Amino acid sequence: MRTAIAGVTLSVGLIIAGMSSAEEQNGIGFSQAQTQRAVSTFNDGAKGCMAAPVAYRVDCFQQVFGQTARVISKASAYWEAEVALTRVNRNLYTFVRNHTDKNAGRERINGARVKAVTKELLPEARAVFEKSIDQAVVILQGSTASETKYFAPIAEAVAGVRDALD
């Protein structure tokens, strides 16, 4: 009888632990840990970019958005967040590729070599950057209730760098 009661107690404990895990995973692949990895990756990279000269920030942030998208790329539940971040990455990559300042050398920021954009086009770079950020935030905030819960910290981090090129 004691063995049966111990077994039931153990089973109930495992079920409760499983419920906590299921709540954490939300049953479909979301987790606070995955969200935190994305936010940490983004914030760490953004901190380095903010210390760079403004002409190098576009390429720096392009790389940060790409790194953050890769962090969540294996978690299928984060697909929409990955797409939003990848779009920003591609918009910035295209801008940098088309408007690199050929006279400026590369700087090492966040362990990567980044290119400067021409100073004359910084207002255009700012417009592309801000528009891309705004679009990503809309996607991150306009999702299902479950997605919104886990994407909100990512959206907050992304929105926090909107004025990084000022």
C-alpha positions in Angstrom: 0.0 0.0 0.0 2.8 2.4 0.9 4.4 1.7 -2.5 1.2 2.5 -4.3 0.8 5.8 -2.4 4.4 6.7 -3.0 3.8 5.9 -6.7 0.7 8.0 -6.8 2.5 10.9 -5.1 5.4 10.6 -7.5 3.0 10.5 -10.5 1.1 13.6 -9.2 4.5 15.4 -8.7 5.5 14.5 -12.2 2.2 15.6 -13.7 2.5 18.9 -11.9 6.1 19.3 -13.0 4.9 18.4 -16.5 2.3 21.1 -16.3 4.8 23.7 -15.4 7.0 22.5 -18.3 4.0 22.5 -20.6 3.0 26.0 -19.5 6.6 27.1 -20.1 6.6 25.5 -23.5 3.0 26.5 -24.2 2.4 23.2 -25.8 3.6 24.5 -29.2 7.2 25.4 -28.8 7.2 28.8 -27.1 9.4 29.3 -24.1 10.6 32.0 -21.9 14.2 30.7 -22.3 14.0 30.9 -26.1 12.6 34.4 -25.9 15.3 35.5 -23.4 18.0 34.1 -25.7 16.7 36.2 -28.5 16.4 39.3 -26.4 19.9 38.9 -24.9 21.5 38.3 -28.3 19.7 41.4 -29.7 20.5 43.6 -26.7 24.1 42.6 -26.4 24.7 43.2 -30.1 22.7 46.5 -30.0 24.9 47.7 -27.2 28.0 47.3 -29.3 26.4 49.0 -32.3 25.4 52.0 -30.2 29.1 52.5 -29.3 30.0 52.6 -33.0 30.2 55.7 -35.1 26.8 56.3 -36.7 27.9 55.6 -40.2 28.8 52.0 -39.2 25.6 51.4 -37.2 23.5 50.4 -40.2 25.7 47.4 -41.1 26.2 46.6 -37.4 22.5 46.4 -36.8 22.0 44.4 -40.0 24.3 41.8 -38.5 22.6 41.9 -35.1 19.1 41.3 -36.6 20.6 38.4 -38.6 22.2 36.9 -35.5 19.0 37.2 -33.5 16.9 35.6 -36.3 19.4 32.7 -36.3 19.0 32.2 -32.6 15.2 31.6 -33.0 15.4 29.9 -36.4 15.3 26.3 -35.0 12.1 27.0 -32.9 9.3 26.7 -35.4 6.9 28.5 -33.1 9.0 31.6 -33.6 8.7 31.6 -37.3 6.9 34.9 -37.6 9.4 36.6 -35.3 12.2 35.1 -37.4 10.6 36.5 -40.6 10.2 39.9 -39.1 13.8 40.1 -38.0 15.1 38.6 -41.2 13.2 41.3 -43.2 15.0 44.1 -41.2 18.3 42.3 -41.8 17.7 42.1 -45.5 16.5 45.7 -45.9 19.6 46.9 -44.0 22.0 44.6 -45.9 20.6 45.9 -49.3 21.0 49.5 -48.2 24.6 48.9 -47.0 25.5 47.0 -50.1 24.2 49.8 -52.3 25.5 52.7 -50.3 28.9 51.6 -48.8 31.3 54.5 -48.3 34.2 53.2 -50.4 36.6 55.7 -48.7 35.9 54.5 -45.2 37.7 51.5 -43.8 35.9 48.7 -41.9 35.5 48.7 -38.2 35.5 45.7 -35.9 32.3 45.8 -33.8 30.8 42.9 -31.9 33.6 40.7 -33.3 32.6 41.4 -36.9 33.9 43.8 -39.5 31.3 46.3 -40.5 31.2 48.8 -43.3 30.2 52.5 -43.2 27.5 54.0 -45.3 28.1 57.4 -46.9 27.4 60.3 -44.6 25.3 62.0 -47.2 22.9 59.1 -47.2 22.5 58.8 -43.4 19.0 60.5 -43.5 17.9 57.9 -46.1 19.5 55.1 -44.0 17.6 56.4 -41.0 14.3 56.3 -42.9 14.9 52.7 -44.0 16.0 51.7 -40.6 13.1 53.2 -38.8 10.5 51.9 -41.3 12.0 48.4 -41.1 11.9 48.6 -37.3 8.3 49.8 -37.3 7.2 47.0 -39.6 9.0 44.3 -37.5 7.3 45.7 -34.3 3.9 45.5 -35.9 4.5 41.9 -36.9 5.8 41.0 -33.4 2.9 42.7 -31.6 0.1 41.8 -34.0 0.3 38.0 -33.5 -1.9 35.5 -31.7 -2.2 35.8 -27.9 0.4 33.1 -27.4 2.8 34.7 -29.8 2.3 38.1 -28.4 3.2 36.9 -24.9 6.5 35.5 -26.1 7.2 38.1 -28.8 6.5 41.2 -26.7 10.0 41.2 -25.1 11.6 40.9 -28.6 9.3 43.7 -29.9 10.3 45.9 -27.0 14.0 45.3 -27.6 13.6 46.0 -31.3 11.5 49.2 -30.7 14.2 50.4 -28.3 16.7 50.9 -31.0 14.4 52.7 -33.4 16.3 56.0 -32.9 19.8 54.5 -33.0 20.8 56.4 -36.1 20.0 59.9 -34.7 
